[in-house]
Amino acid sequence: MADTVTHKPTLEPTDAPTGGDFLHPDCPDWTRLGPNRPEALLRARAARLAWDEDQRRSQWAQGFTRRRFLAGIGMAGVASLGAQLVTTRVSFAAQASGTGTMVVIFLRGGMDGLSVVVPADDPNLLDARPRIAVRGGSLLPLDRGFGLHPALAPLHDLWGRGQFTAVPAVSTPDLSRSHFQAMDCLERGGAATGTTEGWLDRVLDAAGPGTTFRAVAEGSTLPRSLVGDQAALTLTDLDQFRVTGNDPVRDKTRQALSALYTGLDHPLAADVASTLTALDTVGQLTAAGDYRPAATYPNNDFGKGLAQIARLVKSDVGLRVAAIDLGGWDLHTHIGTVDEGEMQRLLTTLGQALGAFATDLGDRLDDVTVVAMTEFGRRVAQNASGGADHGHGGVVLLLGGGLAGRAVHGDWQGLAADVLDNGDVPGLNDFRDVLGEVVSARLGISQADLATIFPEHQPGTIGVMA
């Protein structure tokens, strides 16, 4: 089956009708209809559905009156008949105002911003982190006294072109130091209570309709930020996004899926229709032969995922929002030094993958804005295990087109004891202001709609977008 659709029929062989009321009207031995039992059952049910509809249409054409119909099956059948005679349609209008794509990277685990965008040679930082502070001489220069970890050298190249920036001391008042609570709060849009949809789902609400590929999550599950009533695809590999089997098998399975859900008032009807449309689109993309990215990505899930996003951008399938995760940032132990350790390893992966993404897109990077965020930062002081524990203010990294580049943005007041929030970097800059600027400029979201995307918050301006 397709990469993101697993159809598991709930009707088992022991549930098959007896006597003449077979699953398939012309084939009592329905197990022969497919290459395996699940697909055979799927096709049998689809054929039965089509046969039943033909019978109903025939009865109506022969003057099968409403009174005779109600006498035969009762009022409950009216809704069923009406549902069967109405074909489900899924249509996509032109995109809303705003151009390009927003890519949201969630760095799960609580990335230590003080090891990434570093207040170079801040004496308070050096005192608090005698073993793990990245020293000024090793940093790649930014501005306002900050430097970039050298493992992110590909991003420093983008800094020189005005296509990379950062915001330190980012948080929101409702965050705790619990991974679960903080991630849930951020992905719902920062409200303490009252919201169930993810903030990206509300972005899609405000952005208006688009193509089947307007929202894509790289990975096997949908992130919390995209949960809601707006359709989004999850995928891991476009070349594997297909119905398995040879051509006749694929065609019959697709026909069965279409027949089974078309016309049904069923929760999966729209999802099946969207998936079949997506399969058609991917089929067109892959028909030209082997695709080769224009850059070499790291050979890991994150690198492969970014390569897929770049491919969708370049294919002009209408991608507006993409989400992807990179975990492993919960470094309570062995953050390491500038040359070795877990932080250096993770940042190397991040830098190489983002650098390849920018190279792969080429001029199309002007159409894309990437936001890399994390649930919270780490405490200023190192712990006894050579790591740092859960803190408060973190850092947001941004790259791509439309940025006010060559500047570190937002409020920053240093790391003196009277500035810190109980030993943590304070949340001087609200992450909703950063995200709000990006979605407004990149996706054409109005200021009025920002209030629905980020409830309980009055949007402010930090200045990250040009």
C-alpha positions in Angstrom: 0.0 0.0 0.0 1.0 3.6 -0.1 3.7 4.9 2.2 1.2 6.8 4.4 -2.0 4.8 4.1 -2.5 1.5 5.8 -5.9 0.1 5.1 -6.9 -2.6 7.5 -10.3 -4.0 6.7 -12.2 -4.8 9.9 -14.4 -7.5 8.4 -12.8 -10.9 8.9 -13.6 -14.0 6.9 -15.7 -15.3 9.8 -17.9 -12.2 9.4 -18.7 -12.9 5.8 -22.5 -13.2 5.1 -23.9 -16.7 4.6 -26.2 -18.1 2.0 -26.6 -16.0 -1.2 -25.6 -12.7 0.4 -21.9 -12.9 -0.4 -19.3 -10.3 0.0 -18.8 -10.4 -3.8 -22.1 -10.9 -5.6 -20.6 -13.1 -8.3 -17.9 -14.8 -6.3 -18.7 -16.7 -3.1 -15.0 -17.7 -2.7 -13.9 -14.1 -2.3 -10.3 -15.1 -1.2 -9.5 -15.7 -4.9 -10.0 -12.0 -5.8 -6.6 -10.7 -4.8 -2.9 -11.7 -4.3 -3.5 -11.9 -0.5 -6.5 -12.0 1.9 -6.6 -8.3 2.9 -6.6 -7.1 -0.7 -9.0 -9.8 -1.7 -11.4 -8.7 1.0 -10.9 -5.0 0.0 -11.9 -5.8 -3.6 -14.8 -8.0 -2.6 -16.3 -5.3 -0.5 -15.8 -2.7 -3.2 -17.4 -4.9 -5.8 -20.3 -5.5 -3.5 -20.7 -1.8 -2.9 -20.8 -1.1 -6.6 -23.3 -3.9 -7.2 -25.6 -2.7 -4.5 -25.6 0.8 -5.9 -26.4 -0.5 -9.4 -29.3 -2.4 -7.9 -30.6 0.7 -6.2 -30.3 2.8 -9.3 -32.1 0.2 -11.3 -34.9 0.1 -8.8 -35.3 3.9 -8.9 -35.3 3.9 -12.7 -38.1 1.3 -12.7 -40.4 3.5 -10.6 -39.3 2.3 -7.2 -41.3 4.8 -5.3 -40.5 6.5 -2.0 -43.3 4.7 -0.2 -42.3 1.3 -1.5 -38.7 2.1 -0.5 -39.6 3.2 3.0 -41.8 0.2 3.5 -39.0 -2.1 2.5 -36.0 -0.8 4.5 -37.3 1.9 6.9 -36.3 5.5 7.4 -32.7 4.6 8.3 -32.1 3.5 4.8 -32.8 7.0 3.4 -29.6 8.4 4.7 -27.7 5.4 3.5 -29.1 5.7 0.0 -28.5 9.4 -0.1 -24.9 8.9 0.9 -24.3 6.3 -1.7 -25.7 8.4 -4.6 -23.6 11.5 -3.7 -20.0 11.2 -5.1 -17.3 12.7 -2.8 -15.4 15.5 -4.4 -12.1 16.9 -3.2 -11.1 20.1 -4.9 -8.3 22.5 -4.4 -8.4 26.1 -5.3 -5.6 28.5 -6.0 -3.2 29.3 -3.2 -3.8 32.2 -0.9 -1.6 35.3 -1.0 2.0 35.0 0.0 4.6 32.9 -1.8 6.8 30.0 -1.1 7.3 27.4 1.6 7.9 27.4 5.3 9.9 24.5 6.7 9.6 24.0 10.5 12.4 21.9 12.1 11.7 20.8 15.7 14.9 20.1 17.5 13.5 17.8 20.1 15.1 17.4 23.5 15.9 21.0 24.4 18.9 22.2 22.4 21.4 24.2 24.4 21.4 27.6 22.6 24.4 28.7 24.6 26.5 26.2 22.7 25.1 27.2 19.3 24.7 31.0 19.1 27.2 31.8 21.8 27.7 35.2 23.6 31.4 35.0 22.9 33.7 35.4 25.9 30.9 36.5 28.2 32.7 36.2 31.6 29.5 34.9 33.3 29.3 32.1 30.7 32.9 31.1 31.1 32.6 31.1 34.9 29.4 28.9 34.7 30.8 26.5 32.1 34.6 26.0 32.7 34.6 22.6 30.9 32.0 23.0 28.1 31.9 26.6 27.1 32.8 27.2 23.4 35.5 29.9 23.5 35.5 33.0 21.4 38.6 32.0 19.4 36.8 29.0 18.0 33.5 30.7 17.1 32.4 31.9 13.6 31.7 35.7 14.1 28.1 36.9 13.9 27.2 40.3 15.4 26.3 41.9 18.8 29.1 39.9 20.4 27.7 36.5 19.3 29.5 33.7 17.5 28.4 30.5 15.8 29.6 27.0 16.7 32.1 26.0 14.0 30.2 22.8 13.3 27.6 25.0 11.7 30.0 26.4 9.2 27.6 25.8 6.3 25.1 28.2 8.0 27.9 30.8 8.4 28.2 30.8 4.6 24.5 31.6 4.4 25.0 34.4 7.0 27.4 36.1 4.6 24.7 36.0 1.9 22.0 37.4 4.2 20.2 34.1 4.4 20.8 33.1 8.0 19.9 34.7 11.3 19.0 33.7 14.8 17.1 34.9 17.9 18.4 34.0 21.4 16.5 34.0 24.7 13.3 32.7 23.1 10.5 31.1 25.2 6.9 31.8 26.2 5.5 32.3 29.7 3.6 29.0 29.9 6.5 26.7 29.3 7.7 24.4 32.1 10.9 22.4 32.2 9.0 19.2 31.2 9.8 18.0 27.7 6.2 16.7 27.3 4.5 19.9 28.5 6.9 22.3 26.7 6.6 20.5 23.3 2.8 20.2 23.6 2.5 23.9 24.5 4.7 25.1 21.6 3.1 22.8 19.1 -0.4 23.9 20.1 0.7 27.5 19.6 1.7 28.6 23.1 -1.6 28.8 24.8 -1.8 27.2 28.3 -5.3 25.8 27.7 -8.2 25.8 25.4 -6.6 24.8 22.1 -6.6 21.3 20.6 -5.3 21.8 17.1 -1.7 22.3 16.3 -0.5 25.8 15.4 0.4 24.7 11.9 -3.1 23.4 11.4 -4.4 26.8 12.2 -1.9 28.3 9.8 -3.4 26.1 7.0 -6.9 27.3 8.1 -5.8 30.9 7.6 -3.8 30.3 4.4 -6.7 28.9 2.5 -6.9 25.9 0.2 -4.1 24.5 -1.9 -2.9 21.3 -3.5 -2.8 17.8 -1.9 0.9 18.5 -1.1 0.4 21.9 0.6 1.3 20.4 4.0 3.8 17.5 4.4 5.4 16.0 7.5 8.6 14.0 6.9 8.5 10.9 9.0 6.2 8.1 10.0 3.8 10.1 12.2 2.1 13.5 12.1 3.6 16.0 14.5 1.4 17.6 17.1 1.7 21.0 15.3 -0.2 19.6 12.3 -3.0 17.9 14.2 -6.4 19.2 13.3 -9.0 19.4 10.6 -6.6 20.3 7.8 -5.3 17.6 5.5 -1.5 16.9 5.7 0.6 14.1 4.2 3.2 12.1 6.1 5.9 10.5 4.0 9.4 9.2 4.2 10.4 8.5 0.6 8.6 9.8 -2.6 10.0 6.8 -4.5 8.2 4.4 -2.1 5.0 6.4 -2.0 3.0 4.0 -4.1 0.7 1.0 -4.0 2.9 -2.1 -4.0 2.7 -4.9 -6.6 2.9 -5.1 -10.3 0.7 -2.9 -12.5 -2.4 -5.1 -12.6 -2.3 -5.6 -8.9 -1.8 -1.8 -8.2 -4.6 -0.8 -10.6 -7.1 -3.2 -9.0 -6.3 -2.2 -5.5 -6.6 1.5 -6.3 -9.9 0.9 -8.1 -11.2 -1.0 -5.1 -10.1 1.8 -2.7 -11.8 4.4 -4.9 -15.0 2.3 -5.2 -15.1 1.5 -1.5 -15.0 5.1 -0.3 -16.5 7.1 -3.1 -20.0 8.3 -2.2 -19.7 7.3 1.4 -20.2 9.7 4.3 -17.2 8.1 6.0 -14.4 9.6 8.0 -11.8 8.2 5.7 -13.5 9.2 2.4 -11.7 12.5 2.0 -8.4 11.0 3.2 -8.6 8.2 0.6 -9.5 10.7 -2.1 -6.5 12.9 -1.2 -4.2 9.9 -1.0 -5.2 8.7 -4.5 -4.6 12.3 -5.8 -1.2 12.3 -4.1 -0.3 8.9 -5.7 -1.1 10.4 -9.1 1.1 13.4 -8.4 4.0 11.3 -7.2 3.6 9.0 -10.2 4.1 11.9 -12.5 7.2 13.0 -10.5 8.8 9.6 -10.6 7.9 8.8 -14.2 10.8 10.8 -15.5 13.3 8.3 -14.0 15.8 8.4 -11.2 15.9 11.7 -9.3 19.3 13.0 -8.1 19.5 16.0 -5.7 22.0 18.7 -6.5 23.9 18.3 -3.2 25.1 15.4 -1.0 23.0 15.1 2.2 24.1 13.2 5.4 23.1 9.6 5.2 20.6 9.7 8.0 16.8 10.1 8.4 17.1 13.9 8.8 19.3 14.4 5.8 17.0 12.2 3.7 13.9 14.0 4.9 15.3 17.4 4.0 16.2 16.0 0.6 12.6 15.0 0.1 11.4 18.4 1.1 13.8 20.1 -1.4 12.5 17.7 -4.1 8.9 18.8 -3.5 9.8 22.4 -3.5 11.6 22.1 -6.9 8.8 20.0 -8.3 6.3 22.8 -7.8 3.6 20.6 -6.3 2.3 23.5 -4.1 4.1 22.8 -0.9 3.4 25.6 1.6 4.3 24.0 5.0 6.7 21.2 5.8 7.6 19.8 9.2 10.5 17.6 10.2 12.2 16.6 13.5 15.8 16.1 14.6 16.0 14.6 18.1 18.8 13.8 20.6 19.4 17.3 22.2 18.7 16.3 25.8 22.3 16.5 26.8 22.5 16.1 30.5 25.9 14.5 30.1 28.9 15.0 27.9 28.0 18.0 25.9 31.7 17.9 25.1 34.0 20.5 23.7 34.2 22.4 20.4 36.0 19.5 18.8 34.2 16.4 20.3 31.2 15.3 22.1 27.5 14.9 21.5 26.8 18.6 20.8 29.6 18.7 18.2 28.2 15.6 16.6 24.6 16.8 16.5 25.5 20.2 15.2 27.6 18.7 12.4 24.6 16.7 11.3 22.4 19.7 11.5 24.8 22.0 9.7 25.7 19.5 6.9 22.0 18.7 6.2 20.9 22.4 6.1 23.9 23.3 4.0 23.0 20.6 1.5 19.4 21.7 1.6 20.4 25.3 0.6 22.8 24.1 -2.1 20.2 21.7 -3.5 17.6 24.4 -3.8 19.9 26.9 -5.3 18.0 30.0 -6.3 14.8 28.4 -5.1 16.0 29.0 -1.5 14.6 32.5 -2.0 11.2 30.9 -2.0 11.8 29.0 1.3 12.1 30.1 4.9 13.4 27.5 7.4 12.7 27.8 11.2 14.5 25.5 13.5 13.1 25.6 17.1 13.4 23.6 20.3 11.1 23.2 23.4 13.5 25.0 25.8 17.1 25.8 26.4 19.5 24.5 29.0 20.6 26.0 32.3 23.6 28.4 32.2 25.7 26.4 34.6 27.1 23.1 33.6 26.3 20.1 35.8 28.6 17.5 37.4 28.3 15.2 34.4 29.6 17.6 31.8 26.2 18.5 30.5 23.5 21.0 31.2 20.0 20.5 32.7 16.6 21.7 31.5 16.4 25.5 31.4 14.2 28.2 29.9 15.2 30.5 27.1 16.4 28.8 24.0 17.4 29.9 20.5 15.6 29.9 17.1 17.6 29.5 13.9 16.3 30.8 10.6 17.6 30.4 7.1 16.4 31.0 3.6 14.8 33.8 1.7 13.0 36.9 3.0 15.1 37.3 6.1 16.6 40.4 7.6 20.0 38.7 7.5 23.5 39.4 8.9 22.0 40.3 12.3 21.2 38.5 15.5 17.7 39.7 16.4 15.7 40.2 19.5 16.3 41.3 23.1 19.5 40.2 24.8 20.6 41.4 28.2 23.6 39.2 28.9 24.1 36.5 31.5 24.7 38.5 34.7 23.1 37.0 37.8 20.4 39.7 38.1 19.3 39.0 34.5 18.9 35.3 34.8 15.6 33.5 35.5 16.5 31.3 38.4 19.8 30.4 36.8 18.4 30.2 33.3 18.5 32.3 30.2 15.3 34.4 30.4 12.5 34.2 27.8 13.0 37.8 26.6 11.6 37.0 23.1 8.3 35.2 22.5 8.6 32.4 20.0 5.1 33.3 18.7 6.4 36.6 17.6 9.2 34.9 15.6 6.8 32.4 14.0 4.2 35.0 13.4 6.5 37.2 11.4 7.5 34.2 9.3 4.0 33.0 8.5 2.9 36.5 7.8 5.7 37.3 5.4 6.1 33.9 3.8 2.5 32.6 3.6 0.6 35.9 3.5 -1.2 35.5 6.8 -2.9 38.6 8.0 -2.3 40.2 11.5 -5.9 39.5 12.3 -5.4 35.8 11.5 -2.3 35.6 13.7 -4.6 36.1 16.7 -6.4 32.9 15.8 -3.1 31.0 15.2 -1.6 32.1 18.5 -4.5 32.7 20.9 -4.0 34.5 24.1 -1.1 36.5 22.6 -0.9 39.9 21.1 1.5 39.5 18.1 4.7 41.6 18.4 7.6 42.3 16.0 11.2 41.1 16.5 12.4 42.0 13.0 13.6 38.7 11.6 11.9 39.2 8.2 13.0 41.8 5.7 
